[in-house]
Amino acid sequence: MQELLERFGVRPEDLPALIVRGKLLLRKPTNLEVAEHFGFTNVIDKDKVHDLVVIGAGPAGLTAAVYAASEGHDMAAPYPGVFAAGDVRAACIQLIHKAPQE
């Protein structure tokens, strides 16, 4: 971690800092700046309020979405290129198909 911070020249006064995809350093980013760099700003309906927004389509994100929906919560899962909301089965299928394969 220290090597990465040194490579980008991150100083204590720059914190919090976010390194985006190993190429771009954001110093003290706002929530909007973070969302813009990860592609979430154009998929979120600003007039809709959800009980839970799940960020990430890995095992933890999908589990959170399933449990939230099973408890009757209105959940949304923005993922670059997809905005899954409402029906948890459809949402999870969309997220699984978009998730990076390792």
One Martini backbone bead per residue (centre of mass of N, CA, C, O) as a GRO file, in nm:
protein
  102
    1MET     BB    1   0.059   0.062  -0.022
    2GLN     BB    2   0.291   0.262   0.008
    3GLU     BB    3   0.387   0.243  -0.286
    4LEU     BB    4   0.130   0.359  -0.411
    5LEU     BB    5   0.130   0.630  -0.265
    6GLU     BB    6   0.410   0.718  -0.369
    7ARG     BB    7   0.354   0.704  -0.676
    8PHE     BB    8   0.112   0.935  -0.633
    9GLY     BB    9   0.184   1.144  -0.399
   10VAL     BB   10   0.062   1.088  -0.121
   11ARG     BB   11  -0.054   1.286   0.136
   12PRO     BB   12  -0.197   1.347   0.432
   13GLU     BB   13  -0.354   1.608   0.314
   14ASP     BB   14  -0.510   1.421   0.085
   15LEU     BB   15  -0.697   1.308   0.283
   16PRO     BB   16  -0.888   1.152   0.122
   17ALA     BB   17  -0.811   0.889  -0.116
   18LEU     BB   18  -0.837   0.794  -0.474
   19ILE     BB   19  -0.768   0.513  -0.675
   20VAL     BB   20  -0.835   0.481  -1.019
   21ARG     BB   21  -0.746   0.205  -1.176
   22GLY     BB   22  -0.431   0.290  -1.131
   23LYS     BB   23  -0.441   0.615  -1.268
   24LEU     BB   24  -0.617   0.793  -1.060
   25LEU     BB   25  -0.616   1.081  -0.851
   26LEU     BB   26  -0.818   1.153  -0.565
   27ARG     BB   27  -0.858   1.439  -0.373
   28LYS     BB   28  -1.100   1.473  -0.171
   29PRO     BB   29  -1.361   1.340  -0.263
   30THR     BB   30  -1.664   1.337  -0.367
   31ASN     BB   31  -1.935   1.152  -0.416
   32LEU     BB   32  -1.974   1.245  -0.709
   33GLU     BB   33  -1.690   1.185  -0.813
   34VAL     BB   34  -1.696   0.886  -0.757
   35ALA     BB   35  -1.946   0.816  -0.927
   36GLU     BB   36  -1.836   0.921  -1.199
   37HIS     BB   37  -1.576   0.727  -1.212
   38PHE     BB   38  -1.788   0.458  -1.189
   39GLY     BB   39  -2.074   0.513  -1.351
   40PHE     BB   40  -2.344   0.608  -1.157
   41THR     BB   41  -2.495   0.882  -1.246
   42ASN     BB   42  -2.670   0.764  -1.508
   43VAL     BB   43  -2.850   0.527  -1.325
   44ILE     BB   44  -2.980   0.718  -1.114
   45ASP     BB   45  -3.274   0.790  -0.955
   46LYS     BB   46  -3.331   1.096  -0.796
   47ASP     BB   47  -3.656   1.037  -0.717
   48LYS     BB   48  -3.561   0.773  -0.575
   49VAL     BB   49  -3.615   0.582  -0.278
   50HIS     BB   50  -3.415   0.357  -0.101
   51ASP     BB   51  -3.333   0.136   0.146
   52LEU     BB   52  -3.109   0.005  -0.056
   53VAL     BB   53  -2.765   0.028  -0.169
   54VAL     BB   54  -2.574  -0.176  -0.381
   55ILE     BB   55  -2.219  -0.202  -0.395
   56GLY     BB   56  -2.163  -0.459  -0.579
   57ALA     BB   57  -2.126  -0.802  -0.745
   58GLY     BB   58  -2.047  -0.977  -0.532
   59PRO     BB   59  -2.112  -1.187  -0.283
   60ALA     BB   60  -2.193  -0.960  -0.083
   61GLY     BB   61  -2.386  -0.797  -0.264
   62LEU     BB   62  -2.582  -1.028  -0.335
   63THR     BB   63  -2.655  -1.100  -0.045
   64ALA     BB   64  -2.769  -0.827   0.037
   65ALA     BB   65  -2.992  -0.821  -0.179
   66VAL     BB   66  -3.142  -1.078  -0.097
   67TYR     BB   67  -3.203  -1.006   0.201
   68ALA     BB   68  -3.350  -0.741   0.153
   69ALA     BB   69  -3.575  -0.857  -0.028
   70SER     BB   70  -3.674  -1.082   0.176
   71GLU     BB   71  -3.760  -0.829   0.382
   72GLY     BB   72  -3.897  -0.600   0.179
   73HIS     BB   73  -3.690  -0.430   0.052
   74ASP     BB   74  -3.587  -0.158  -0.133
   75MET     BB   75  -3.364  -0.223  -0.393
   76ALA     BB   76  -3.040  -0.125  -0.525
   77ALA     BB   77  -2.800  -0.190  -0.818
   78PRO     BB   78  -2.539  -0.029  -0.918
   79TYR     BB   79  -2.379  -0.084  -1.235
   80PRO     BB   80  -2.192  -0.059  -1.483
   81GLY     BB   81  -2.458  -0.068  -1.725
   82VAL     BB   82  -2.647  -0.106  -1.463
   83PHE     BB   83  -2.991  -0.110  -1.317
   84ALA     BB   84  -3.095  -0.267  -1.029
   85ALA     BB   85  -3.443  -0.322  -0.938
   86GLY     BB   86  -3.653  -0.479  -0.712
   87ASP     BB   87  -3.632  -0.761  -0.849
   88VAL     BB   88  -3.398  -0.971  -0.726
   89ARG     BB   89  -3.362  -1.180  -0.946
   90ALA     BB   90  -3.311  -0.986  -1.180
   91ALA     BB   91  -3.084  -0.830  -1.049
   92CYS     BB   92  -2.884  -1.068  -1.007
   93ILE     BB   93  -2.864  -1.153  -1.299
   94GLN     BB   94  -2.748  -0.890  -1.405
   95LEU     BB   95  -2.498  -0.884  -1.218
   96ILE     BB   96  -2.372  -1.155  -1.296
   97HIS     BB   97  -2.335  -1.084  -1.604
   98LYS     BB   98  -2.147  -0.816  -1.526
   99ALA     BB   99  -1.941  -0.956  -1.381
  100PRO     BB  100  -1.631  -1.016  -1.331
  101GLN     BB  101  -1.406  -1.247  -1.462
  102GLU     BB  102  -1.140  -1.464  -1.313
   0.00000   0.00000   0.00000
